[in-house]
Amino acid sequence: MFNRNNNTADCFAKYGKLKNQFEQQFGKFRNEFSRDIRPLVNIEENSAFFTLQLYAAGLKKEQFKIEIKDKILTISYEANVQEQIEEQYMYREFIPQSFSRSFQLNEQVSNVNLTASYEEGILTVILPKDSTSYRPSQHVKVG
């Protein structure tokens, strides 16, 4: 079953080579897969405003762009590629990446007095409600 001529050092060398090949291939797969990953979002509502929280750990708040146009809220981030190239890593599992997320807003959201903050890896956007355009939901009874 076992070949007595195998040297333990040879086994570890073969294992190391195989491990490196696997990590190179898996790394390529992981990077290709992660290009389509979008940051996770939670949206809460109360009587006065909507709160959107976007999970974005390790990013710089200066590089976020928040825009409302035609009742669409767009949150984007532009990663600094040059900064990533200069850093030398022995092993790297997370890479700050550019992204864009868009959300269709309803008539309740006001385009005035929006606020945003970034703390502990969470981007929080407060979207106040426009009380003049608020229409409560209607229940229709089926007869």
Secondary structure as UniProt FT lines:
FT   TURN            4..5
FT   HELIX           8..34
FT   TURN            35..36
FT   STRAND          41..45
FT   STRAND          49..55
FT   TURN            57..58
FT   HELIX           61..63
FT   STRAND          64..69
FT   TURN            70..71
FT   STRAND          72..77
FT   HELIX           81..86
FT   STRAND          99..104
FT   TURN            107..108
FT   STRAND          115..119
FT   TURN            120..121
FT   STRAND          122..129
FT   TURN            131..132
//
